[in-house]
Amino acid sequence: MGTYIIRRLLQMIPVILGATFLIFTMVFALPGDPLAGKCGERPCPPAYAAEFRERYNLNDPLPVQYAKYVANLAQGDLGETSNGIPVLDQLKARYPVTAKLALMAIAFEAIIGIFVGVLTGIRKGGFLDNLVLISTLVVISIPVFVIGGVSQYFVGVKLGWFPVTVTSANPSFYELMLPAMVLGSLSLAYVSRLMRTSLVENLRADYLRTAVAKGLTRRRAVGLHALRNSMIPVITFIGFDFGALLGGAIVTEAIFNIPGIGGYLFRSIRARDGASVVGTVTVLVIVYLFVNLLVDLLYGLLDPRISHD
């Protein structure tokens, strides 16, 4: 296991370098003057322009700029925004909000999605199975901004159950409840369908009939063997989805005015703040890779036949 973890950690290095180089090139090789708009409608004073270009290495060739960025990154320095604020401080202030939102969305989609998937898998072909199939198709086909707007109007404005938007810099569990349900609704449909399909396949497997033939009750055989094996693809999906959600749900955070990573990245792109965009994406890539490593390690716990060595 230790060797596997070390090998995976070493494999992350070229992935991080490749991803950061691509985003660095896309951000800093775009046509246009990086100083545009930094001094309002007037051109920037020559002294300020020279200092700005020197601070962000804009006078160097792109490979040299990237090499300096990687050297600073290795020391934990993600650079500074165009306002002179460390990008790392900006992310530290916003990541807890996005992490809380992502955890709530994952809990929502995992608990309800797995429960619905098990229920429909056991009662395959029944009324509930068909109802869930149709409703999940409807949810999957609707864009998230539509679900968010409709939820705001009916659940927030008409019924008054939840706040329509987030108004504090450190939103509470209650304020994030509705955004988390909107964010997790799409993945909930995928989780329930994936769980249902996986369980149906395992219920037809030979090992389950063998377990029953050896004396286990069917309920115990399903609970001990079929459910655990059916969870493997579901855990894989939830892990990937959690990594993506930690990257910031730009649309959902924008709809509900949530001060998280997604909104920060969106504003940085609009302002052409290259250091903020590259620094944020670098952190997102690292988090995504570590979450996927944890998912791979969970496989061994769910199915002892899977070996990482």
Disulfide bonds with the S-S distance in Angstrom:
Cys39-Cys44 2.08
